[in-house]
Amino acid sequence: MTLCIASVCQDRERDRIVIATDWKAGTDIAAAENEDKLYWINDNIAVMIAGTVTRAVDLKNTYAQYFLWMLRQVPPIGIKAENISDTLRRPLAMYHKKLADEYCYRTMKLSYKAFLDAVGKKQIPKSIATDTFSEIAKLELDSQLILCMFADDGTAFVYKVDDSGLELCNNFVAIGSGAIIAEGALYQRKQDFRMSVGTTLYNVYEAMELGSISPTVGEQHTLNLLRPPRMARDETVKNTMVDTTKATDAKLAKTFKSFGPRKMKGMSLPKNAFEVDA
């Protein structure tokens, strides 16, 4: 029950990221529009989640743990544009190990490392070891993340994390049950990272509106703009996410009414609308 979107855009030749999320959450029995799907790992990294909430939050927390470790190094390790993908793969690998640990403990009351040691010492029958490795390989994240951040040079990056791995999304990305509809709308608008903030805001708004056709996506959604974090007067780093104003929301709704899909009364065909069989 989710739709989250992120799209890189430009504001006077500087990278920005437009993000949007719905608020719907629930079960097969009941649902409500009361769940915030936007989290912050730190003041530079925003995360949106989809899938099983507990799994998505656990994956998000693994990323948070890794970036906290980077921050505590002396000197602190920054996010460099040239190796950002390698940096983001490490927490994902850590989480896959957590899933393997969970599976091994659930089935054998052993950690994954203890299981590997036992296999190496031939203390576990080969058939059991083979089956266990096969089951571990099938483990799924059961969740999706969108990671939004800025490198040290101000370059914006948007990544998707799912069972396919880590994917850099240069233009836009959507996750959740409404993602197929939303991405189709963004492709139709030819959304890319060179577009302005205003155009991107509308395109993302339209994608959210169309994505809400899905019964598992909420009708309410929030749009925000991300900019690189700045140093505050107290020398702490602050995120610079801003909300759209009521005037902007009204403008987006009015534009959608004019340029979004509208109902048709029908279309008449010409007299000879189809080829006649020979």
Secondary structure in CASP SS format (residue, H / E / C, confidence):
PFRMAT SS
TARGET T0000
AUTHOR 0000-0000-0000
METHOD secondary structure of the structure
MODEL  1
M C 1.00
T C 1.00
L C 1.00
C E 1.00
I E 1.00
A E 1.00
S E 1.00
V E 1.00
C E 1.00
Q E 1.00
D C 1.00
R C 1.00
E C 1.00
R C 1.00
D E 1.00
R E 1.00
I E 1.00
V E 1.00
I E 1.00
A E 1.00
T E 1.00
D E 1.00
W C 1.00
K E 1.00
A E 1.00
G E 1.00
T C 1.00
D C 1.00
I C 1.00
A C 1.00
A E 1.00
A E 1.00
E E 1.00
N C 1.00
E C 1.00
D C 1.00
K C 1.00
L E 1.00
Y E 1.00
W E 1.00
I E 1.00
N E 1.00
D C 1.00
N C 1.00
I E 1.00
A E 1.00
V E 1.00
M E 1.00
I E 1.00
A E 1.00
G E 1.00
T C 1.00
V H 1.00
T H 1.00
R H 1.00
A H 1.00
V H 1.00
D H 1.00
L H 1.00
K H 1.00
N H 1.00
T H 1.00
Y H 1.00
A H 1.00
Q H 1.00
Y H 1.00
F H 1.00
L H 1.00
W H 1.00
M H 1.00
L H 1.00
R C 1.00
Q C 1.00
V C 1.00
P C 1.00
P C 1.00
I C 1.00
G C 1.00
I C 1.00
K C 1.00
A H 1.00
E H 1.00
N H 1.00
I H 1.00
S H 1.00
D H 1.00
T H 1.00
L H 1.00
R H 1.00
R H 1.00
P H 1.00
L H 1.00
A H 1.00
M H 1.00
Y H 1.00
H H 1.00
K H 1.00
K H 1.00
L H 1.00
A H 1.00
D H 1.00
E H 1.00
Y H 1.00
C H 1.00
Y H 1.00
R H 1.00
T H 1.00
M H 1.00
K C 1.00
L C 1.00
S C 1.00
Y H 1.00
K H 1.00
A H 1.00
F H 1.00
L H 1.00
D H 1.00
A H 1.00
V H 1.00
G H 1.00
K C 1.00
K C 1.00
Q C 1.00
I C 1.00
P C 1.00
K H 1.00
S H 1.00
I H 1.00
A H 1.00
T H 1.00
D H 1.00
T H 1.00
F H 1.00
S H 1.00
E H 1.00
I H 1.00
A H 1.00
K H 1.00
L C 1.00
E C 1.00
L C 1.00
D C 1.00
S E 1.00
Q E 1.00
L E 1.00
I E 1.00
L E 1.00
C E 1.00
M E 1.00
F E 1.00
A C 1.00
D C 1.00
D C 1.00
G C 1.00
T C 1.00
A E 1.00
F E 1.00
V E 1.00
Y E 1.00
K E 1.00
V E 1.00
D E 1.00
D C 1.00
S C 1.00
G E 1.00
L E 1.00
E E 1.00
L E 1.00
C C 1.00
N C 1.00
N C 1.00
F E 1.00
V E 1.00
A E 1.00
I E 1.00
G C 1.00
S C 1.00
G C 1.00
A H 1.00
I H 1.00
I H 1.00
A H 1.00
E H 1.00
G H 1.00
A H 1.00
L H 1.00
Y H 1.00
Q H 1.00
R C 1.00
K C 1.00
Q C 1.00
D C 1.00
F C 1.00
R C 1.00
M C 1.00
S E 1.00
V H 1.00
G H 1.00
T H 1.00
T H 1.00
L H 1.00
Y H 1.00
N H 1.00
V H 1.00
Y H 1.00
E H 1.00
A H 1.00
M H 1.00
E H 1.00
L H 1.00
G H 1.00
S C 1.00
I C 1.00
S C 1.00
P C 1.00
T C 1.00
V C 1.00
G C 1.00
E C 1.00
Q C 1.00
H E 1.00
T E 1.00
L E 1.00
N E 1.00
L E 1.00
L E 1.00
R C 1.00
P C 1.00
P C 1.00
R E 1.00
M E 1.00
A C 1.00
R C 1.00
D C 1.00
E C 1.00
T C 1.00
V E 1.00
K E 1.00
N C 1.00
T C 1.00
M C 1.00
V E 1.00
D E 1.00
T C 1.00
T C 1.00
K H 1.00
A H 1.00
T H 1.00
D H 1.00
A H 1.00
K H 1.00
L H 1.00
A H 1.00
K H 1.00
T H 1.00
F H 1.00
K H 1.00
S H 1.00
F H 1.00
G C 1.00
P C 1.00
R C 1.00
K C 1.00
M C 1.00
K C 1.00
G C 1.00
M C 1.00
S C 1.00
L C 1.00
P C 1.00
K C 1.00
N C 1.00
A C 1.00
F C 1.00
E C 1.00
V C 1.00
D C 1.00
A C 1.00
END
